[in-house]
């Protein structure tokens, strides 16, 4: 079983090294980027780019693509946010969450969870709030992992593959933020 706090710290270290936490409003940008990753998964699904595939770049490097990869990007950004915000994560001992079979239905739930997570960042920070934030993050991670598994993918393996690719990317992955 993966130690989520250690994984989050590893992801956050790479995000910091790539400049994602340099701006003063980086927390708000991180929340919005979570929404973007969900939307990118939906767009890939709409375009028939389900699962995992690789695009060969001009450099010869193979970039992972597809709906499951976009959900891995979502998980990576979510764990990065958790590490940045100091939200402690523990694997749930029991999974009581059901995951929709359709990606667009899962996306609706994930967007709602991110909005709840954002609203909690603007409340008094105490142990109860941290537990609520942790529960939201864990629920989202369990659901994307369950969705990927239902599609025949090992989500941890896909996430690790995308993390490895991200390490090779330029500052801010070549984007403005």
C-alpha positions in Angstrom: 0.0 0.0 0.0 1.3 3.4 -1.0 2.2 5.9 1.8 0.1 8.8 0.5 1.9 11.4 2.6 5.3 10.3 1.2 3.9 10.3 -2.3 2.4 13.7 -1.8 5.7 15.0 -0.5 7.6 13.6 -3.6 5.1 15.1 -6.0 5.2 18.5 -4.2 9.0 18.6 -4.3 8.9 18.1 -8.1 6.1 20.7 -8.4 8.2 23.2 -6.4 11.2 22.5 -8.5 9.2 23.2 -11.7 8.0 26.5 -10.3 4.3 25.7 -9.7 4.4 27.3 -6.2 6.3 30.4 -6.9 3.3 32.8 -7.4 1.5 34.4 -4.4 -1.8 33.0 -5.6 -0.5 29.5 -6.2 -3.1 27.8 -4.0 -5.9 29.3 -6.0 -4.2 28.3 -9.3 -3.7 24.8 -7.9 -7.5 24.5 -7.2 -8.3 25.7 -10.7 -5.8 23.3 -12.3 -7.6 20.4 -10.6 -10.8 21.4 -12.4 -8.8 21.7 -15.7 -7.4 18.1 -15.3 -11.0 16.8 -14.8 -12.1 18.7 -18.0 -9.1 17.3 -19.9 -10.1 13.8 -19.0 -13.7 14.5 -20.2 -12.3 16.0 -23.4 -10.1 13.0 -24.0 -13.1 10.7 -23.4 -15.2 12.8 -25.8 -12.6 12.5 -28.5 -12.4 8.7 -28.1 -9.0 8.8 -26.4 -9.9 6.5 -23.6 -7.4 4.7 -21.4 -3.7 5.2 -21.8 -1.7 5.7 -25.0 1.6 7.5 -25.9 2.2 10.3 -28.3 5.7 10.5 -29.7 7.1 14.0 -29.5 9.5 15.6 -32.0 12.3 14.9 -29.4 11.5 11.2 -29.6 10.2 11.2 -26.1 6.9 9.3 -25.5 4.3 11.4 -23.7 1.5 9.5 -21.9 -2.0 10.5 -22.9 -5.6 9.5 -22.5 -8.4 9.6 -20.0 -6.7 7.6 -17.3 -3.5 9.7 -17.7 -5.6 12.9 -17.2 -7.1 11.4 -14.1 -3.6 10.6 -13.0 -2.7 14.2 -13.6 -5.7 15.1 -11.4 -4.4 12.8 -8.6 -0.9 14.2 -8.9 -2.2 17.8 -8.5 -4.5 16.8 -5.7 -1.6 15.2 -3.8 0.6 18.2 -4.5 -2.1 20.4 -3.1 -2.4 18.3 0.0 1.3 18.4 0.7 1.4 22.2 0.1 -1.6 22.8 2.4 -0.3 20.4 5.1 -3.3 18.1 4.9 -2.3 14.8 6.5 -3.6 11.8 4.5 -4.2 8.2 5.6 -5.5 5.4 3.5 -9.1 4.7 4.3 -9.6 1.5 6.2 -12.9 0.9 4.4 -14.1 2.2 1.1 -17.8 3.2 1.3 -17.7 5.2 -2.0 -19.4 4.0 -5.2 -17.9 5.2 -8.4 -20.0 6.0 -11.4 -19.3 3.9 -14.5 -19.5 7.0 -16.8 -16.6 9.5 -16.8 -18.9 12.5 -17.0 -20.8 11.5 -13.9 -17.5 10.9 -12.0 -16.3 14.3 -13.2 -19.4 16.0 -11.7 -18.6 14.5 -8.3 -14.9 15.4 -8.5 -15.7 19.0 -9.4 -18.0 19.2 -6.4 -15.3 17.7 -4.1 -12.8 20.3 -5.3 -15.2 23.1 -4.7 -15.8 21.8 -1.1 -12.0 21.5 -0.6 -11.6 25.1 -1.7 -14.3 26.4 0.5 -12.8 24.6 3.5 -9.5 26.4 2.8 -11.2 29.6 3.7 -12.5 28.5 7.1 -10.8 28.3 10.5 -7.9 25.8 10.2 -8.3 23.2 12.9 -8.2 19.4 13.2 -11.8 19.0 12.2 -11.3 21.0 9.0 -8.1 19.1 8.2 -10.0 15.8 8.7 -12.7 17.0 6.3 -10.2 18.0 3.7 -8.4 14.7 4.1 -11.7 12.8 3.6 -12.5 14.8 0.5 -9.0 14.1 -1.0 -9.1 10.4 -0.1 -12.6 10.0 -1.5 -11.5 11.6 -4.8 -8.4 9.4 -5.0 -10.4 6.2 -4.3 -12.9 7.1 -6.9 -10.4 7.8 -9.7 -8.5 4.7 -8.8 -11.7 2.6 -8.8 -12.7 4.1 -12.2 -9.3 3.3 -13.7 -9.4 -0.2 -12.3 -12.9 -0.8 -13.9 -11.3 0.2 -17.2 -8.5 -2.4 -16.7 -5.7 0.0 -15.6 -3.4 -0.1 -12.5 -3.9 3.5 -11.4 -0.8 3.7 -9.3 1.3 2.4 -12.2 -0.2 5.0 -14.6 0.3 7.8 -12.0 3.9 6.8 -11.4 4.5 6.7 -15.2 3.1 10.3 -15.5 5.2 11.4 -12.5 8.3 10.1 -14.3 7.3 12.0 -17.4 6.7 15.2 -15.5 10.2 15.1 -14.1 11.5 15.6 -17.6 9.4 18.6 -18.4 10.6 22.3 -18.4 9.7 25.0 -15.8 5.9 25.2 -15.4 5.8 22.5 -18.0 6.4 25.2 -20.6 3.2 27.1 -19.7 2.4 30.5 -18.0 1.1 28.9 -14.8 
